[in-house]
């Protein structure tokens, strides 16, 4: 018996035991080696005494806690021709009338053999001292043992006949006339894609009703294994994975197995189908569709506005490919959040370009596999300006002095206004992108006694 356990160390080391199921006497005839799982006999077997033995075999690992698996084993004791036929009576006597017709039934002989039917194929015949005259008068059916008349019976010629009958065993030699038959029409097994090479995944079995070499079956894979992923033991039918599997490349293999006997000529059965279904393990991390992610948003965008779609893919399947997203490197004042399921980044609070113009943070995509795998990418969001700030003078009041005889066009004072806006919204002159400068000049002569002081109101727009 053989069992496998993929755990390492003591957790994968196994001990075997077995217990009889139908008859406790079976344990008197067989035992199992606790380490190798080899079942052996402990005394001579007698099919006529007990021909079937049923056991439950248990394989237990040495981990903590100890785990076990069970299977059922049936041992059939094959017959050996070790019993001779025995007549029901040692002597038979019968009386008949003379001149009975030919074929008249006289006596039915019966012999028994304790061996199995194949070894109890009994035939009857006259032997030894049976007189020639008796052989002329009587005959025996070789199969049934029925003695009948075959000629005339005349008492005056012979009043008593002594017949010696032998029950003989006839051995029928085997001809290779049976094709091996698989135990199942289709074998199905699920295998994880990270299974270790040279691990047993399945064992096929075929039986042949013939005998000896005509019943010895060997196996080989005849199709479905073009890339050499699998091998089969020609004697045991054990199928192993011999090359790495990849669920993302091939999810199912259909192998056709031939069972062929050793007869001359050999007979074979090519109908054995093995379906190897590869199951996914979480061996592929998420991959972002594009990176880095960049987006721009107006500072007037309302809360809840979607501004960027983060997308990643995972070539695994099921939960191993289901993703969740989260932002990294953000603080409590970061005005953005991400939908963990869809990957949409939205505005979560009011934006102000004059406070922060650029935001730099990260995003993580994580799958739901065990263990989970993840990937990260960088995100840059630029807040764009809107015209939401009035220009302001740098001073509330400007003072200047001027001689009364100053010429027309003389510069009196320079007023300056600025805006926190940038870009086109704040540009008043090509050479100055963020402030407006306009000199106030004298356009007419004036007399200091008439206008000792002048007050101007300057408006910027």
Backbone torsions as a table, in degrees:
resi	resn	phi	psi	omega
1	UNK	NA	147.7	-180.0
2	UNK	-141.7	132.2	175.5
3	UNK	-130.2	151.9	-179.5
4	UNK	-118.9	149.0	177.5
5	UNK	-141.9	115.4	-175.4
6	UNK	-73.1	-6.4	-179.6
7	UNK	-68.2	151.9	179.5
8	UNK	-86.1	162.4	173.2
9	UNK	63.2	-144.8	-178.4
10	UNK	-62.4	-28.0	-179.9
11	UNK	-65.6	-18.9	178.1
12	UNK	-107.4	-0.1	178.4
13	UNK	-89.1	132.9	-170.9
14	UNK	-120.8	152.9	172.4
15	UNK	-122.6	145.7	-176.1
16	UNK	-113.1	145.8	173.8
17	UNK	-148.4	159.2	177.2
18	UNK	-146.1	152.7	-178.1
19	UNK	-136.5	140.3	179.5
20	UNK	-67.8	147.2	-178.6
21	UNK	-104.1	-48.6	-173.4
22	UNK	-92.7	-43.3	-174.0
23	UNK	-138.1	122.8	-177.4
24	UNK	-63.5	-19.7	-179.9
25	UNK	-68.3	-17.1	179.2
26	UNK	-60.5	-31.5	-179.6
27	UNK	-68.7	-14.2	177.0
28	UNK	-77.3	-16.1	-173.5
29	UNK	-107.4	-21.8	-173.9
30	UNK	-134.9	154.3	174.5
31	UNK	-145.7	159.6	179.5
32	UNK	-121.5	137.5	177.7
33	UNK	-73.6	128.1	-173.2
34	UNK	-66.8	-20.8	-176.9
35	UNK	-102.2	-46.5	-175.7
36	UNK	-87.7	-21.3	-176.9
37	UNK	79.2	11.2	-179.2
38	UNK	-78.1	125.7	178.4
39	UNK	-93.9	127.6	-179.0
40	UNK	-131.0	162.9	176.9
41	UNK	-85.2	152.4	178.6
42	UNK	-111.9	-11.6	176.9
43	UNK	-160.0	174.8	-179.8
44	UNK	-63.8	142.4	179.5
45	UNK	-99.0	153.6	176.7
46	UNK	-138.6	106.6	-177.3
47	UNK	-61.1	-36.4	-178.7
48	UNK	-68.4	-20.0	178.2
49	UNK	-89.0	-42.1	-178.4
50	UNK	-161.2	115.5	-173.4
51	UNK	-105.6	-13.0	179.8
52	UNK	-127.7	137.3	177.9
53	UNK	-132.3	126.8	-178.4
54	UNK	-115.3	131.4	-178.7
55	UNK	-132.3	152.6	165.9
56	UNK	-105.0	119.8	179.9
57	UNK	-102.9	131.6	-177.9
58	UNK	-119.5	130.8	173.6
59	UNK	-109.5	122.8	-176.2
60	UNK	-122.7	130.3	178.6
61	UNK	-83.6	176.7	-177.1
62	UNK	-109.3	21.7	177.9
63	UNK	-79.1	-175.3	178.2
64	UNK	-133.5	111.5	1.4
65	UNK	-75.8	160.5	-179.0
66	UNK	-77.0	129.7	179.5
67	UNK	-110.6	152.9	-176.0
68	UNK	-143.3	160.7	173.6
69	UNK	-135.9	152.2	-177.2
70	UNK	-127.4	157.2	172.2
71	UNK	-148.4	162.1	-179.6
72	UNK	-104.5	138.7	179.4
73	UNK	-126.1	130.2	174.8
74	UNK	-116.6	125.2	179.4
75	UNK	-110.3	121.4	178.2
76	UNK	-103.3	124.9	179.5
77	UNK	-85.3	116.0	-179.9
78	UNK	-75.0	149.9	-176.7
79	UNK	-81.3	147.1	170.7
80	UNK	-122.5	139.1	-175.4
81	UNK	-75.8	80.0	-176.0
82	UNK	-114.9	14.3	177.9
83	UNK	-129.3	135.3	176.0
84	UNK	-88.2	151.3	175.6
85	UNK	-61.8	147.1	179.5
86	UNK	-130.1	126.8	176.2
87	UNK	-71.0	149.2	177.8
88	UNK	-65.2	-30.1	176.7
89	UNK	-129.7	147.2	177.5
90	UNK	-78.4	-23.5	179.8
91	UNK	-145.9	137.9	179.2
92	UNK	-118.7	136.5	176.6
93	UNK	-126.3	139.0	-179.5
94	UNK	-150.2	147.9	179.3
95	UNK	-120.0	136.4	178.2
96	UNK	-135.1	162.5	175.8
97	UNK	-83.4	147.8	176.4
98	UNK	-73.9	161.5	178.6
99	UNK	65.1	23.2	174.0
100	UNK	-69.7	157.2	-175.7
101	UNK	-69.5	159.8	178.9
102	UNK	-66.8	138.0	-178.5
103	UNK	87.8	7.0	-179.3
104	UNK	-68.0	125.9	180.0
105	UNK	-72.7	132.2	-176.7
106	UNK	-111.5	-49.7	-171.2
107	UNK	-152.8	138.0	176.4
108	UNK	-104.3	114.8	176.5
109	UNK	-92.8	145.4	177.6
110	UNK	-137.4	134.0	174.0
111	UNK	-128.4	150.6	-178.3
112	UNK	-121.1	152.1	176.4
113	UNK	-136.3	126.8	-176.6
114	UNK	-76.2	-9.2	179.7
115	UNK	-71.8	175.3	179.7
116	UNK	-68.9	163.8	-177.1
117	UNK	-52.9	-37.3	-179.1
118	UNK	-67.3	-25.2	178.6
119	UNK	-103.8	8.3	-179.4
120	UNK	-122.9	33.9	-180.0
121	UNK	-82.3	91.3	-168.7
122	UNK	-92.7	137.8	173.8
123	UNK	-126.0	147.7	-177.1
124	UNK	-113.9	147.4	176.3
125	UNK	-160.5	157.4	172.2
126	UNK	-79.3	139.0	-179.5
127	UNK	-137.9	173.6	166.8
128	UNK	59.9	-123.4	-169.3
129	UNK	-86.6	13.6	177.9
130	UNK	-61.4	123.4	-173.8
131	UNK	-65.0	152.4	178.8
132	UNK	-61.1	-38.7	179.4
133	UNK	-62.4	-37.9	178.8
134	UNK	-66.5	-37.0	-179.4
135	UNK	-68.4	-29.7	177.9
136	UNK	-73.5	-34.5	-174.7
137	UNK	-86.2	-26.3	-173.7
138	UNK	-132.1	157.4	172.7
139	UNK	-142.0	158.3	-178.9
140	UNK	-124.2	134.7	175.9
141	UNK	-71.3	119.6	-174.4
142	UNK	-64.5	-21.4	-178.4
143	UNK	-93.8	-47.7	-173.8
144	UNK	-89.7	-22.2	-176.0
145	UNK	80.9	12.8	179.7
146	UNK	-81.7	126.5	177.3
147	UNK	-95.6	128.0	179.5
148	UNK	-131.8	166.1	176.5
149	UNK	-79.7	144.5	177.4
150	UNK	-120.8	-9.5	177.5
151	UNK	-150.5	-170.1	-178.8
152	UNK	-73.9	145.8	177.9
153	UNK	-116.8	118.1	-175.9
154	UNK	-122.3	115.8	-176.8
155	UNK	-63.2	-33.4	-177.1
156	UNK	-68.6	-26.0	177.3
157	UNK	-82.4	-42.7	-178.1
158	UNK	-156.4	119.8	-175.9
159	UNK	-90.1	-27.8	-177.6
160	UNK	-128.6	140.1	175.3
161	UNK	-125.1	136.0	174.6
162	UNK	-114.8	118.6	-178.4
163	UNK	-110.7	131.9	175.4
164	UNK	-106.0	119.8	-175.5
165	UNK	-115.9	139.7	177.1
166	UNK	-120.0	133.1	171.7
167	UNK	-97.0	115.7	-173.7
168	UNK	-113.6	155.7	176.8
169	UNK	-99.0	126.6	-179.9
170	UNK	-111.4	123.0	178.3
171	UNK	-91.7	126.8	176.7
172	UNK	-96.7	117.3	179.9
173	UNK	-70.8	144.2	-176.3
174	UNK	-79.1	139.8	168.9
175	UNK	-113.1	145.9	-178.9
176	UNK	-77.8	80.0	-176.0
177	UNK	-118.0	14.4	178.0
178	UNK	-125.7	133.6	178.8
179	UNK	-87.0	140.0	175.9
180	UNK	-57.1	142.5	-179.6
181	UNK	-120.1	128.5	178.2
182	UNK	-71.8	148.8	-178.8
183	UNK	-71.2	-22.6	178.5
184	UNK	-136.8	149.8	177.5
185	UNK	-70.5	-35.8	-178.8
186	UNK	-145.9	127.5	176.4
187	UNK	-97.9	131.5	-179.6
188	UNK	-126.1	131.6	179.0
189	UNK	-142.5	138.7	175.7
190	UNK	-101.1	130.4	-175.7
191	UNK	-130.6	130.6	175.6
192	UNK	-68.3	144.9	-175.9
193	UNK	-67.2	-17.9	179.3
194	UNK	-97.4	20.1	179.1
195	UNK	-59.3	141.6	-178.4
196	UNK	-71.4	140.1	176.5
197	UNK	-57.5	147.5	179.9
198	UNK	69.0	26.1	172.9
199	UNK	-93.7	137.2	176.7
200	UNK	-74.3	133.0	179.0
201	UNK	-116.2	-21.0	-175.3
202	UNK	-168.1	155.6	175.1
203	UNK	-132.4	120.9	176.3
204	UNK	-91.3	156.6	-177.8
205	UNK	-144.9	135.5	175.1
206	UNK	-135.6	144.6	179.7
207	UNK	-120.2	153.6	-179.1
208	UNK	-128.6	127.0	-175.7
209	UNK	-73.4	-8.4	177.2
210	UNK	-73.9	-166.7	-172.3
211	UNK	-129.5	153.3	174.7
212	UNK	54.9	-131.5	-175.6
213	UNK	-65.0	-26.1	177.2
214	UNK	-67.4	-17.7	-179.4
215	UNK	-108.1	-3.6	179.0
216	UNK	-77.0	120.4	-173.2
217	UNK	-109.0	137.6	170.4
218	UNK	-128.9	159.2	-167.6
219	UNK	-124.0	152.3	167.8
220	UNK	-156.4	154.2	178.9
221	UNK	-88.7	125.7	-175.2
222	UNK	-107.8	-14.5	176.5
223	UNK	-161.2	162.5	178.2
224	UNK	87.9	2.8	-176.7
225	UNK	-126.0	43.0	-173.4
226	UNK	-64.3	-28.5	-179.4
227	UNK	-95.8	5.3	175.4
228	UNK	67.3	36.9	-179.2
229	UNK	-76.0	-22.6	-171.2
230	UNK	-130.8	158.2	172.7
231	UNK	-137.1	158.2	179.5
232	UNK	-131.7	136.6	174.9
233	UNK	-74.6	121.8	-173.2
234	UNK	-65.0	-22.0	-177.5
235	UNK	-96.7	-48.3	-174.1
236	UNK	-89.2	-19.9	-176.1
237	UNK	80.2	11.0	-179.4
238	UNK	-74.4	125.7	179.0
239	UNK	-101.7	130.4	179.6
240	UNK	-121.2	152.5	168.7
241	UNK	-85.6	125.2	-177.3
242	UNK	-115.2	-7.2	178.0
243	UNK	-137.9	152.5	-177.2
244	UNK	-58.6	142.9	175.5
245	UNK	-101.4	153.6	177.8
246	UNK	-139.8	111.0	-177.8
247	UNK	-58.6	-36.8	-176.6
248	UNK	-70.9	-21.5	179.1
249	UNK	-94.7	-41.9	-176.8
250	UNK	-147.1	119.9	-175.0
251	UNK	-97.2	-16.8	-179.6
252	UNK	-152.6	139.8	175.1
253	UNK	-120.1	134.9	175.8
254	UNK	-114.4	109.5	-178.0
255	UNK	-100.5	139.2	172.6
256	UNK	-107.2	125.8	-174.7
257	UNK	-113.0	136.8	175.5
258	UNK	-102.5	133.5	171.2
259	UNK	-111.2	122.0	-175.7
260	UNK	-130.5	136.5	179.1
261	UNK	-88.1	178.0	-177.3
262	UNK	-102.9	21.2	179.6
263	UNK	-69.5	173.5	177.8
264	UNK	-127.0	103.6	-1.2
265	UNK	-77.2	157.7	-179.6
266	UNK	-72.6	148.0	174.1
267	UNK	-111.7	143.8	-175.9
268	UNK	-135.9	157.9	177.3
269	UNK	-126.1	117.5	-176.6
270	UNK	-102.2	17.6	-172.4
271	UNK	-96.9	5.7	179.8
272	UNK	-71.6	118.2	-179.3
273	UNK	-112.7	128.6	176.7
274	UNK	-121.0	119.7	177.5
275	UNK	-102.4	112.4	178.3
276	UNK	-100.8	110.2	-178.5
277	UNK	-99.7	114.2	-178.3
278	UNK	-82.1	126.7	178.8
279	UNK	-102.7	150.4	-173.6
280	UNK	-77.9	143.6	165.8
281	UNK	-123.3	158.5	-174.6
282	UNK	-80.6	82.5	-176.5
283	UNK	-117.0	8.0	178.7
284	UNK	-126.4	122.0	177.6
285	UNK	-76.8	160.8	175.1
286	UNK	-61.9	152.9	177.0
287	UNK	-129.2	126.1	178.6
288	UNK	-72.6	143.1	-179.0
289	UNK	-64.3	-41.3	176.4
290	UNK	-148.6	148.9	179.9
291	UNK	-156.4	144.1	-0.8
292	UNK	-76.5	164.8	178.8
293	UNK	-94.2	132.6	179.2
294	UNK	-134.4	144.1	178.9
295	UNK	-155.4	156.9	174.7
296	UNK	-122.4	147.5	-179.1
297	UNK	-145.1	138.6	175.9
298	UNK	-69.0	143.2	-179.3
299	UNK	-66.6	-14.1	178.5
300	UNK	-89.6	3.2	-178.2
301	UNK	-60.8	131.5	-178.3
302	UNK	-72.1	157.9	176.0
303	UNK	-60.3	135.3	-178.3
304	UNK	98.2	-6.3	179.9
305	UNK	-68.8	135.1	176.1
306	UNK	-85.2	127.6	-174.9
307	UNK	-122.2	-18.9	-176.0
308	UNK	-156.3	135.0	178.7
309	UNK	-107.4	112.8	176.6
310	UNK	-88.0	126.7	-179.1
311	UNK	-130.9	135.7	174.2
312	UNK	-138.5	156.2	178.4
313	UNK	-125.3	155.4	178.0
314	UNK	-136.9	122.4	-174.5
315	UNK	-78.4	-3.0	173.5
316	UNK	-72.9	-169.9	-179.2
317	UNK	-132.6	165.6	178.0
318	UNK	61.5	-142.7	178.7
319	UNK	-62.7	-24.8	178.5
320	UNK	-67.1	-17.0	179.7
321	UNK	-112.2	-6.1	179.1
322	UNK	-79.2	129.2	-171.1
323	UNK	-114.1	152.7	168.4
324	UNK	-131.1	149.1	-175.9
325	UNK	-116.7	150.5	171.8
326	UNK	-153.2	151.3	178.0
327	UNK	-86.0	144.9	177.9
328	UNK	-125.1	155.9	178.0
329	UNK	70.7	25.1	178.7
330	UNK	-108.6	160.9	176.7
331	UNK	-116.8	-178.0	-179.3
332	UNK	-66.4	-20.4	-178.8
333	UNK	-95.6	4.0	177.4
334	UNK	-71.6	122.5	-172.6
335	UNK	-86.3	30.5	-178.7
336	UNK	-136.0	147.7	173.5
337	UNK	-134.2	164.0	179.4
338	UNK	-126.1	139.4	173.5
339	UNK	-74.6	118.5	-172.8
340	UNK	-63.5	-24.0	-177.4
341	UNK	-93.8	-43.0	-174.0
342	UNK	-93.7	-23.7	-178.5
343	UNK	84.6	6.9	178.0
344	UNK	-77.5	128.9	174.6
345	UNK	-93.6	127.5	-177.4
346	UNK	-126.4	162.0	177.1
347	UNK	-77.4	129.4	-178.2
348	UNK	-110.0	-12.1	176.6
349	UNK	-154.7	170.1	-174.9
350	UNK	-63.6	137.4	178.8
351	UNK	-95.6	150.4	176.5
352	UNK	-146.6	104.8	-178.5
353	UNK	-61.7	-31.8	-178.5
354	UNK	-68.0	-20.0	176.4
355	UNK	-90.4	-53.4	178.0
356	UNK	-138.0	124.8	-178.3
357	UNK	-97.1	-31.8	-177.2
358	UNK	-127.9	138.4	176.0
359	UNK	-120.1	131.4	178.7
360	UNK	-124.4	122.9	177.0
361	UNK	-155.4	-177.7	-178.4
362	UNK	-116.2	167.9	175.2
363	UNK	-136.2	141.8	179.7
364	UNK	-121.9	134.2	171.7
365	UNK	-110.4	125.1	-176.3
366	UNK	-129.2	136.1	178.5
367	UNK	-90.1	176.1	-177.1
368	UNK	-102.6	18.9	179.7
369	UNK	-72.6	175.0	177.9
370	UNK	-126.3	108.0	-2.9
371	UNK	-77.7	157.7	-179.3
372	UNK	-71.7	147.1	175.4
373	UNK	-115.3	151.8	-174.8
374	UNK	-143.3	166.7	174.6
375	UNK	-143.4	152.8	-179.3
376	UNK	-126.3	156.7	177.1
377	UNK	-149.1	161.5	179.1
378	UNK	-96.2	150.6	-179.4
379	UNK	-129.6	132.6	174.4
380	UNK	-124.4	124.6	177.7
381	UNK	-121.9	125.8	178.8
382	UNK	-105.1	128.4	177.6
383	UNK	-89.3	122.3	-177.9
384	UNK	-93.4	147.1	-173.7
385	UNK	-79.0	146.5	166.5
386	UNK	-125.0	157.2	-174.5
387	UNK	-78.6	80.2	-175.9
388	UNK	-120.3	16.2	179.1
389	UNK	-133.8	129.0	176.6
390	UNK	-75.6	150.4	172.4
391	UNK	-69.2	149.9	-179.7
392	UNK	-133.1	138.4	174.5
393	UNK	-69.0	147.9	178.3
394	UNK	-72.4	-23.5	176.1
395	UNK	-131.0	146.1	176.4
396	UNK	-73.3	-33.8	-179.8
397	UNK	-133.7	143.0	176.4
398	UNK	-120.6	137.0	179.7
399	UNK	-120.6	140.3	175.6
400	UNK	-142.9	156.5	178.4
401	UNK	-116.9	146.7	-175.1
402	UNK	-149.8	133.6	173.8
403	UNK	-71.8	147.3	-175.7
404	UNK	-69.4	-20.9	179.3
405	UNK	-97.5	18.4	179.4
406	UNK	-63.0	140.4	-178.6
407	UNK	-70.4	154.9	176.2
408	UNK	-62.2	135.3	-179.8
409	UNK	95.6	0.0	179.4
410	UNK	-69.3	133.4	177.7
411	UNK	-70.2	129.5	-176.0
412	UNK	-100.4	-53.9	-177.2
413	UNK	-155.6	153.3	177.2
414	UNK	-113.0	124.0	176.5
415	UNK	-103.1	144.7	-176.4
416	UNK	-130.3	133.7	176.0
417	UNK	-127.4	148.3	179.5
418	UNK	-134.8	165.0	178.2
419	UNK	-138.9	144.0	176.5
420	UNK	-75.5	-7.8	176.5
421	UNK	-70.9	154.7	176.7
422	UNK	-128.4	175.0	176.0
423	UNK	74.6	-154.7	-174.7
424	UNK	-65.6	-28.8	-177.1
425	UNK	-65.6	-21.7	-175.4
426	UNK	-114.1	-0.2	-176.3
427	UNK	-85.0	116.1	176.4
428	UNK	-103.4	-28.3	178.1
429	UNK	-132.5	151.3	-176.9
430	UNK	-63.2	-33.4	-175.4
431	UNK	-88.1	-6.3	-178.3
432	UNK	-138.7	111.1	-173.5
433	UNK	-88.6	-2.1	-175.0
434	UNK	-139.8	-2.7	175.6
435	UNK	-143.8	159.7	-178.8
436	UNK	-115.0	128.2	178.5
437	UNK	-122.8	125.6	-178.4
438	UNK	-138.1	109.6	179.9
439	UNK	-73.8	144.5	174.9
440	UNK	-98.2	118.9	-175.8
441	UNK	-109.6	157.3	179.1
442	UNK	-82.6	123.2	-175.5
443	UNK	-105.3	-10.7	179.6
444	UNK	-153.1	155.3	178.8
445	UNK	-76.1	152.2	178.9
446	UNK	-146.4	161.1	-176.9
447	UNK	-109.1	132.1	-173.9
448	UNK	-64.8	-25.0	179.0
449	UNK	-78.0	-26.4	177.8
450	UNK	-82.2	-39.2	-178.1
451	UNK	-130.8	80.2	-179.5
452	UNK	-64.7	-21.4	178.2
453	UNK	-154.3	145.6	177.6
454	UNK	-123.5	139.1	178.3
455	UNK	-118.4	127.0	179.1
456	UNK	-114.6	145.3	172.9
457	UNK	-108.9	117.8	-178.2
458	UNK	-105.4	132.0	-179.7
459	UNK	-119.1	130.3	179.3
460	UNK	-108.7	134.7	177.0
461	UNK	-151.7	NA	NA
